[in-house]
Amino acid sequence: MQKSIYHAVILAILFCLGLNRAQAQETYKNPVLDRNFPDPAVIQSPDGYFYAYATQGSVNIQIARSKDLVHWTHLGGAMPVKPDWADQTQDFWAPHVLYDDERKTYYLYFSSTHNTKEGHCIGVATAEQPTGPFKDVEQPIICGEGFVDIDPMAFDDPQTGKKLLYWGSGFEPLKVRELADNRIEFKRGSETVPVVHPKKEANYTNLLEGPWVSFHNGKYYLYYSGDNCCGKEANYAVMVARSASAMGPFTRLGEVNASGSSVILAKSSDWLAPGHNAVITDGQGREWILYHAIDGTPEDGTMSYGRVMLLDRIFYENGWPRIEKGQPSTEAPSPDL
């Protein structure tokens, strides 16, 4: 009898220890990376780490690493040497990285101004490791007027195997076009296809940018942001559209819901101008959205308008993604990785 009681006490203690450990790890607080880290793009590497890449800070392209999506270590710069065609600028915006398992190569897509051409271009750099150093392939994929050709997102279509590039801003439609097998140029004979047009809704759609595509339950979900990311007049939110094909046509959430708005993530009293997101799936099959936002209630009362990185869970309702309360969380259940 005493042995049974002893075993029961030990089991109870172990249960409580396990419960306390779970409770200690069950929530996180935003931001998950408290430094200026705009336009985050996140991937999970075969080494088990999540890597986030962001618009320039004091380096050309920022990079950070995490095991759990919550605790991030800033690693400095991913592309230490500027491309020859853009070595006179410090404008390196909105990177995206894709890993090609067959080639054992990481491809970094980024936006930059050109030394001799007007407007922005989309360039490509490659590396053997997710941390780089990434080396430019010596010529941009595309150049255009103003900032039309920015915010690239590379995506391999799981249904067709096509290698695709989404991009866009500058008051024009978001676009998609098929890449060549080498991933550093467009496929010969391919065409640029508009997927979402600006000015179709009352708010946030004067300018669209930051496309990110994910595949969920047989549907393609195109996340995008608009219309003013930064500064004192920032007016930014995340919207979504859906399609049965990676090339579209895409139907905006605002076309099918009662509100006429496609917004799934907008500002709160604590966080302003959330947007330019990435979507990542954890080991349990749950989706998470990482994005930047401006701290609306800084502790020192001084607004820097820097854009820090936040994390929230994606849920699905009636076949559409949603964010709890439609706003950035302050504290939320942690990913269970």
VOPAGU-2260 file (C-alpha; in pm, 1 decimal, decimal comma):
REM VOPAGU-2260
SITE   aa  ch    i         X         Y         Z
SITE  MET   A    0       0,0       0,0       0,0
SITE  GLN   A    1     279,5     242,9      95,1
SITE  LYS   A    2     457,0     166,2    -233,1
SITE  SER   A    3     137,5     240,7    -428,4
SITE  ILE   A    4      93,7     571,1    -245,8
SITE  TYR   A    5     460,4     652,4    -311,1
SITE  HIS   A    6     421,6     581,9    -683,6
SITE  ALA   A    7     105,7     791,9    -699,2
SITE  VAL   A    8     283,0    1086,4    -534,5
SITE  ILE   A    9     576,7    1059,4    -775,6
SITE  LEU   A   10     342,3    1048,0   -1074,7
SITE  ALA   A   11     154,0    1350,7    -946,9
SITE  ILE   A   12     478,1    1544,1    -902,1
SITE  LEU   A   13     596,9    1452,0   -1250,6
SITE  PHE   A   14     259,2    1552,4   -1394,0
SITE  CYS   A   15     274,5    1888,4   -1221,5
SITE  LEU   A   16     630,6    1946,1   -1339,1
SITE  GLY   A   17     525,8    1867,8   -1694,4
SITE  LEU   A   18     220,9    2089,4   -1663,9
SITE  ASN   A   19     426,5    2375,7   -1523,9
SITE  ARG   A   20     676,5    2338,4   -1805,3
SITE  ALA   A   21     395,6    2345,9   -2064,3
SITE  GLN   A   22     241,8    2646,6   -1894,0
SITE  ALA   A   23     578,8    2823,2   -1894,3
SITE  GLN   A   24     610,6    2771,1   -2267,9
SITE  GLU   A   25     252,8    2806,3   -2378,5
SITE  THR   A   26     245,0    3177,1   -2465,2
SITE  TYR   A   27     462,8    3432,4   -2638,5
SITE  LYS   A   28     447,6    3810,0   -2669,1
SITE  ASN   A   29     480,6    4022,9   -2979,4
SITE  PRO   A   30     708,2    4138,1   -3124,3
SITE  VAL   A   31     909,4    3819,5   -3174,0
SITE  LEU   A   32    1198,3    4024,5   -3315,9
SITE  ASP   A   33    1220,2    4367,7   -3157,1
SITE  ARG   A   34    1432,7    4553,3   -3411,1
SITE  ASN   A   35    1370,1    4722,4   -3742,5
SITE  PHE   A   36    1311,5    4420,0   -3969,4
SITE  PRO   A   37    1077,5    4521,3   -4254,7
SITE  ASP   A   38     915,1    4294,6   -4513,5
SITE  PRO   A   39    1007,4    3959,7   -4356,2
SITE  ALA   A   40    1022,6    3645,8   -4570,5
SITE  VAL   A   41    1052,2    3320,5   -4376,4
SITE  ILE   A   42    1155,6    2969,5   -4480,7
SITE  GLN   A   43    1238,7    2649,0   -4297,0
SITE  SER   A   44    1572,3    2504,7   -4398,7
SITE  PRO   A   45    1664,4    2133,1   -4404,6
SITE  ASP   A   46    1889,2    2208,9   -4104,9
SITE  GLY   A   47    1571,0    2248,4   -3896,2
SITE  TYR   A   48    1597,5    2622,2   -3841,2
SITE  PHE   A   49    1358,7    2888,9   -3960,2
SITE  TYR   A   50    1532,4    3174,5   -4141,7
SITE  ALA   A   51    1387,4    3522,0   -4187,3
SITE  TYR   A   52    1515,9    3769,4   -4446,0
SITE  ALA   A   53    1430,7    4138,3   -4444,9
SITE  THR   A   54    1480,5    4474,3   -4613,9
SITE  GLN   A   55    1816,9    4636,5   -4552,0
SITE  GLY   A   56    1913,0    4782,2   -4218,9
SITE  SER   A   57    2280,1    4851,7   -4163,8
SITE  VAL   A   58    2348,4    4563,2   -4405,0
SITE  ASN   A   59    2234,3    4487,3   -4759,9
SITE  ILE   A   60    1986,2    4211,6   -4668,9
SITE  GLN   A   61    1908,4    4126,3   -4306,5
SITE  ILE   A   62    1885,8    3768,1   -4180,8
SITE  ALA   A   63    1766,9    3612,6   -3853,3
SITE  ARG   A   64    1731,1    3253,1   -3733,9
SITE  SER   A   65    1495,8    3066,2   -3497,1
SITE  LYS   A   66    1414,7    2713,7   -3386,4
SITE  ASP   A   67    1058,3    2788,1   -3275,5
SITE  LEU   A   68     937,6    3101,9   -3464,2
SITE  VAL   A   69     935,2    3290,8   -3133,7
SITE  HIS   A   70    1298,0    3332,5   -3026,6
SITE  TRP   A   71    1506,8    3489,5   -3302,8
SITE  THR   A   72    1877,7    3563,1   -3333,1
SITE  HIS   A   73    1983,5    3836,3   -3573,4
SITE  LEU   A   74    2275,1    3711,0   -3783,8
SITE  GLY   A   75    2367,8    4027,5   -3971,0
SITE  GLY   A   76    2383,4    4041,1   -4350,1
SITE  ALA   A   77    2301,4    3768,8   -4602,1
SITE  MET   A   78    2452,8    3939,6   -4910,2
SITE  PRO   A   79    2772,9    4113,1   -4796,5
SITE  VAL   A   80    2884,0    4218,1   -5147,0
SITE  LYS   A   81    2653,8    4435,5   -5356,2
SITE  PRO   A   82    2574,6    4337,0   -5716,0
SITE  ASP   A   83    2787,7    4513,5   -5977,6
SITE  TRP   A   84    2472,5    4658,1   -6134,3
SITE  ALA   A   85    2357,6    4801,7   -5798,3
SITE  ASP   A   86    2678,9    4883,3   -5614,5
SITE  GLN   A   87    2599,0    5254,9   -5594,7
SITE  THR   A   88    2283,9    5214,3   -5385,5
SITE  GLN   A   89    2174,2    5102,9   -5042,2
SITE  ASP   A   90    1820,2    5023,0   -5156,8
SITE  PHE   A   91    1784,9    4647,5   -5110,0
SITE  TRP   A   92    1421,3    4574,9   -5041,3
SITE  ALA   A   93    1182,6    4292,1   -4964,3
SITE  PRO   A   94    1389,8    3975,9   -5015,9
SITE  HIS   A   95    1256,2    3626,1   -5063,0
SITE  VAL   A   96    1452,8    3300,9   -5041,6
SITE  LEU   A   97    1371,3    2961,0   -5192,9
SITE  TYR   A   98    1569,7    2639,6   -5146,6
SITE  ASP   A   99    1614,6    2408,8   -5446,7
SITE  ASP   A  100    1672,9    2061,0   -5307,0
SITE  GLU   A  101    1792,8    1915,9   -5638,3
SITE  ARG   A  102    2056,4    2184,0   -5684,5
SITE  LYS   A  103    2128,1    2213,2   -5309,5
SITE  THR   A  104    2113,7    2587,8   -5365,2
SITE  TYR   A  105    1937,4    2879,2   -5197,4
SITE  TYR   A  106    1801,5    3150,0   -5427,0
SITE  LEU   A  107    1764,3    3501,3   -5290,6
SITE  TYR   A  108    1530,6    3733,2   -5483,7
SITE  PHE   A  109    1546,6    4102,5   -5395,7
SITE  SER   A  110    1457,5    4451,8   -5518,4
SITE  SER   A  111    1711,0    4725,2   -5581,1
SITE  THR   A  112    1772,2    5038,1   -5782,3
SITE  HIS   A  113    2001,9    5010,5   -6084,4
SITE  ASN   A  114    2323,8    5206,6   -6134,5
SITE  THR   A  115    2233,6    5323,4   -6485,0
SITE  LYS   A  116    1862,5    5253,0   -6536,2
SITE  GLU   A  117    1578,8    5448,1   -6381,7
SITE  GLY   A  118    1351,2    5263,6   -6144,0
SITE  HIS   A  119    1381,0    4940,5   -5950,0
SITE  CYS   A  120    1488,2    4595,3   -6061,5
SITE  ILE   A  121    1448,3    4243,1   -5925,2
SITE  GLY   A  122    1776,7    4060,5   -5883,5
SITE  VAL   A  123    1881,9    3708,9   -5784,3
SITE  ALA   A  124    2168,8    3584,3   -5570,2
SITE  THR   A  125    2261,6    3227,9   -5476,1
SITE  ALA   A  126    2431,2    3049,8   -5187,0
SITE  GLU   A  127    2497,1    2698,4   -5062,9
SITE  GLN   A  128    2389,2    2782,6   -4707,8
SITE  PRO   A  129    2077,4    2966,0   -4582,2
SITE  THR   A  130    2302,3    3217,7   -4406,2
SITE  GLY   A  131    2489,3    3294,8   -4727,2
SITE  PRO   A  132    2703,2    3458,3   -4831,9
SITE  PHE   A  133    2467,7    3513,1   -5127,1
SITE  LYS   A  134    2637,9    3612,4   -5452,2
SITE  ASP   A  135    2451,7    3797,6   -5725,1
SITE  VAL   A  136    2411,0    3624,9   -6064,0
SITE  GLU   A  137    2526,8    3945,3   -6238,6
SITE  GLN   A  138    2205,4    4055,3   -6406,1
SITE  PRO   A  139    1854,5    4140,2   -6282,6
SITE  ILE   A  140    1549,4    3941,7   -6393,8
SITE  ILE   A  141    1343,7    4249,8   -6471,7
SITE  CYS   A  142    1364,3    4629,4   -6442,7
SITE  GLY   A  143    1088,2    4887,0   -6466,9
SITE  GLU   A  144     982,9    5241,1   -6396,3
SITE  GLY   A  145     953,6    5369,7   -6041,9
SITE  PHE   A  146     891,2    5092,1   -5791,4
SITE  VAL   A  147     667,1    4872,8   -6007,3
SITE  ASP   A  148     912,1    4581,5   -6006,9
SITE  ILE   A  149     968,7    4509,3   -5638,6
SITE  ASP   A  150     863,6    4257,8   -5372,0
SITE  PRO   A  151     945,8    3925,1   -5543,1
SITE  MET   A  152     811,9    3594,2   -5410,2
SITE  ALA   A  153     929,0    3267,1   -5569,8
SITE  PHE   A  154     688,6    2973,0   -5552,7
SITE  ASP   A  155     701,0    2617,3   -5685,1
SITE  ASP   A  156     352,3    2507,4   -5785,3
SITE  PRO   A  157     288,8    2174,2   -5609,5
SITE  GLN   A  158      30,5    2071,7   -5871,9
SITE  THR   A  159     210,6    2156,7   -6196,2
SITE  GLY   A  160     574,8    2173,4   -6089,9
SITE  LYS   A  161     611,1    2515,5   -6250,6
SITE  LYS   A  162     858,4    2758,8   -6099,6
SITE  LEU   A  163     682,3    3091,0   -6056,1
SITE  LEU   A  164     768,2    3443,8   -5954,4
SITE  TYR   A  165     509,9    3682,5   -5805,5
SITE  TRP   A  166     588,8    4051,3   -5762,3
SITE  GLY   A  167     450,2    4401,0   -5789,6
SITE  SER   A  168     372,5    4745,0   -5654,4
SITE  GLY   A  169     385,0    5098,1   -5798,6
SITE  PHE   A  170       6,2    5132,3   -5835,1
SITE  GLU   A  171      -4,7    4849,5   -6091,3
SITE  PRO   A  172    -152,0    4497,2   -6054,0
SITE  LEU   A  173      36,1    4223,9   -5872,4
SITE  LYS   A  174     177,5    3984,2   -6130,0
SITE  VAL   A  175     302,4    3629,0   -6181,0
SITE  ARG   A  176     525,9    3478,3   -6448,6
SITE  GLU   A  177     692,4    3140,2   -6495,9
SITE  LEU   A  178    1064,0    3115,4   -6430,3
SITE  ALA   A  179    1311,0    2911,4   -6633,1
SITE  ASP   A  180    1450,6    2594,6   -6479,9
SITE  ASN   A  181    1763,2    2782,9   -6374,8
SITE  ARG   A  182    1546,4    3016,4   -6160,5
SITE  ILE   A  183    1746,9    3324,3   -6262,3
SITE  GLU   A  184    1543,0    3435,4   -6563,8
SITE  PHE   A  185    1190,8    3406,3   -6697,1
SITE  LYS   A  186    1104,4    3103,9   -6907,3
SITE  ARG   A  187    1125,8    3180,2   -7277,3
SITE  GLY   A  188     779,8    3233,2   -7421,9
SITE  SER   A  189     616,3    3278,8   -7081,4
SITE  GLU   A  190     382,2    3569,4   -7021,7
SITE  THR   A  191     325,1    3806,4   -6732,1
SITE  VAL   A  192     -21,5    3755,8   -6582,8
SITE  PRO   A  193    -191,9    4010,7   -6352,6
SITE  VAL   A  194    -344,8    3840,4   -6049,8
SITE  VAL   A  195    -488,6    4118,0   -5829,2
SITE  HIS   A  196    -567,8    4475,3   -5929,1
SITE  PRO   A  197    -548,3    4788,8   -5711,8
SITE  LYS   A  198    -833,1    5026,5   -5628,7
SITE  LYS   A  199   -1099,9    4755,0   -5611,0
SITE  GLU   A  200   -1194,4    4824,1   -5248,4
SITE  ALA   A  201   -1254,1    5131,7   -5037,2
SITE  ASN   A  202    -946,0    5109,1   -4814,8
SITE  TYR   A  203    -588,4    4980,9   -4831,9
SITE  THR   A  204    -601,6    4909,9   -5207,5
SITE  ASN   A  205    -475,0    5228,0   -5372,2
SITE  LEU   A  206    -142,0    5047,8   -5396,6
SITE  LEU   A  207     -86,6    4672,3   -5361,1
SITE  GLU   A  208     242,8    4497,0   -5286,3
SITE  GLY   A  209     413,6    4221,4   -5088,4
SITE  PRO   A  210     255,5    3911,3   -5250,3
SITE  TRP   A  211     290,9    3575,6   -5073,6
SITE  VAL   A  212     128,5    3255,1   -5200,3
SITE  SER   A  213      51,8    2941,9   -4998,5
SITE  PHE   A  214    -122,4    2617,6   -5094,9
SITE  HIS   A  215    -384,9    2482,5   -4854,9
SITE  ASN   A  216    -644,5    2208,2   -4908,5
SITE  GLY   A  217    -623,8    2228,5   -5286,2
SITE  LYS   A  218    -649,4    2608,0   -5305,0
SITE  TYR   A  219    -394,5    2882,2   -5363,6
SITE  TYR   A  220    -408,3    3174,5   -5123,3
SITE  LEU   A  221    -252,5    3502,8   -5229,7
SITE  TYR   A  222    -172,4    3732,8   -4937,5
SITE  TYR   A  223     -87,5    4092,2   -5017,8
SITE  SER   A  224     -61,1    4429,9   -4846,3
SITE  GLY   A  225    -150,6    4792,9   -4913,3
SITE  ASP   A  226    -140,1    5080,3   -4939,3
SITE  ASN   A  227     118,7    5279,9   -4739,7
SITE  CYS   A  228     369,1    5080,2   -4539,6
SITE  CYS   A  229     565,8    5341,2   -4358,4
SITE  GLY   A  230     607,0    5661,5   -4163,7
SITE  LYS   A  231     359,4    5889,1   -3991,9
SITE  GLU   A  232      95,3    5839,8   -4261,6
SITE  ALA   A  233     123,4    5459,9   -4264,0
SITE  ASN   A  234    -202,5    5292,6   -4367,2
SITE  TYR   A  235    -127,0    4925,0   -4414,4
SITE  ALA   A  236    -307,8    4592,1   -4380,1
SITE  VAL   A  237    -294,9    4232,5   -4505,1
SITE  MET   A  238    -555,7    4111,6   -4755,3
SITE  VAL   A  239    -618,5    3776,9   -4922,7
SITE  ALA   A  240    -748,7    3630,8   -5248,9
SITE  ARG   A  241    -805,6    3266,2   -5349,7
SITE  SER   A  242    -776,2    3058,6   -5666,8
SITE  ALA   A  243    -787,6    2701,0   -5793,8
SITE  SER   A  244    -474,8    2776,6   -5999,4
SITE  ALA   A  245    -141,7    2933,2   -5907,9
SITE  MET   A  246    -173,8    3152,7   -6218,4
SITE  GLY   A  247    -524,1    3266,7   -6125,8
SITE  PRO   A  248    -775,6    3403,6   -6173,1
SITE  PHE   A  249    -784,0    3498,0   -5805,6
SITE  THR   A  250   -1104,4    3593,8   -5626,5
SITE  ARG   A  251   -1067,3    3849,5   -5349,0
SITE  LEU   A  252   -1220,6    3774,7   -5010,2
SITE  GLY   A  253   -1399,1    4108,1   -5045,5
SITE  GLU   A  254   -1585,4    3976,7   -5348,3
SITE  VAL   A  255   -1749,3    3695,2   -5151,8
SITE  ASN   A  256   -1800,7    3825,1   -4798,3
SITE  ALA   A  257   -2065,7    4065,0   -4682,9
SITE  SER   A  258   -1824,1    4346,5   -4595,0
SITE  GLY   A  259   -1669,1    4401,7   -4936,3
SITE  SER   A  260   -1326,4    4405,3   -4770,4
SITE  SER   A  261   -1049,3    4150,4   -4819,1
SITE  VAL   A  262    -860,2    4257,5   -4504,9
SITE  ILE   A  263    -771,2    3981,0   -4259,1
SITE  LEU   A  264    -513,7    4171,9   -4051,5
SITE  ALA   A  265    -541,6    4541,5   -3964,8
SITE  LYS   A  266    -407,2    4780,3   -3702,2
SITE  SER   A  267    -485,5    4767,3   -3331,7
SITE  SER   A  268    -428,2    5022,5   -3057,1
SITE  ASP   A  269     -89,8    4859,6   -2989,1
SITE  TRP   A  270      29,1    4783,0   -3341,5
SITE  LEU   A  271       1,7    5008,0   -3645,5
SITE  ALA   A  272      28,4    4929,8   -4016,6
SITE  PRO   A  273      74,1    4550,6   -4003,1
SITE  GLY   A  274     170,1    4392,2   -4332,3
SITE  HIS   A  275     408,6    4249,0   -4590,2
SITE  ASN   A  276     379,6    3900,4   -4452,9
SITE  ALA   A  277     519,2    3552,1   -4490,2
SITE  VAL   A  278     329,0    3229,2   -4417,9
SITE  ILE   A  279     500,1    2923,8   -4273,6
SITE  THR   A  280     370,1    2579,6   -4173,0
SITE  ASP   A  281     492,2    2420,1   -3851,1
SITE  GLY   A  282     558,0    2052,4   -3783,3
SITE  GLN   A  283     197,5    2001,3   -3673,4
SITE  GLY   A  284      59,1    2133,6   -4002,7
SITE  ARG   A  285     -54,4    2465,2   -3857,2
SITE  GLU   A  286       6,9    2787,9   -4045,5
SITE  TRP   A  287     161,0    3102,2   -3900,0
SITE  ILE   A  288     187,0    3451,0   -4040,5
SITE  LEU   A  289     495,8    3663,2   -3978,4
SITE  TYR   A  290     481,7    4030,9   -4069,9
SITE  HIS   A  291     607,2    4372,4   -3974,3
SITE  ALA   A  292     422,9    4639,9   -3777,9
SITE  ILE   A  293     490,2    4971,7   -3606,5
SITE  ASP   A  294     479,7    4984,3   -3226,0
SITE  GLY   A  295     189,9    5217,3   -3148,9
SITE  THR   A  296     264,3    5240,7   -2776,0
SITE  PRO   A  297     642,0    5257,6   -2727,5
SITE  GLU   A  298     750,1    5246,4   -2363,7
SITE  ASP   A  299     949,1    5568,0   -2387,8
SITE  GLY   A  300     667,7    5745,1   -2568,4
SITE  THR   A  301     887,1    5815,3   -2871,3
SITE  MET   A  302     756,5    5691,5   -3206,7
SITE  SER   A  303    1044,2    5568,1   -3422,9
SITE  TYR   A  304     817,7    5422,6   -3693,4
SITE  GLY   A  305    1054,9    5128,6   -3722,8
SITE  ARG   A  306     891,9    4804,0   -3834,0
SITE  VAL   A  307     942,9    4507,7   -3601,1
SITE  MET   A  308     848,0    4143,7   -3669,7
SITE  LEU   A  309     529,4    3989,1   -3526,9
SITE  LEU   A  310     381,7    3639,3   -3531,3
SITE  ASP   A  311      22,8    3514,8   -3533,5
SITE  ARG   A  312    -164,6    3191,8   -3596,5
SITE  ILE   A  313    -371,2    3145,7   -3912,2
SITE  PHE   A  314    -709,9    2976,5   -3881,0
SITE  TYR   A  315    -948,3    2881,2   -4160,3
SITE  GLU   A  316   -1318,6    2954,6   -4168,2
SITE  ASN   A  317   -1544,8    2870,1   -4462,6
SITE  GLY   A  318   -1239,3    2804,7   -4675,0
SITE  TRP   A  319   -1070,1    3138,3   -4601,8
SITE  PRO   A  320    -778,1    3224,0   -4371,9
SITE  ARG   A  321    -839,4    3448,7   -4075,9
SITE  ILE   A  322    -639,6    3597,2   -3789,0
SITE  GLU   A  323    -785,2    3597,9   -3437,9
SITE  LYS   A  324    -971,2    3928,4   -3391,8
SITE  GLY   A  325    -831,3    4043,9   -3725,4
SITE  GLN   A  326    -554,2    4230,5   -3543,6
SITE  PRO   A  327    -200,7    4164,6   -3418,2
SITE  SER   A  328    -196,5    3979,1   -3090,1
SITE  THR   A  329     -16,4    4106,8   -2782,9
SITE  GLU   A  330      18,4    3764,2   -2621,2
SITE  ALA   A  331     -86,6    3432,1   -2774,7
SITE  PRO   A  332     -33,1    3053,1   -2752,5
SITE  SER   A  333     310,6    2954,0   -2876,8
SITE  PRO   A  334     382,3    2720,9   -3166,1
SITE  ASP   A  335     428,3    2365,3   -3037,5
SITE  LEU   A  336     731,3    2260,5   -3237,8
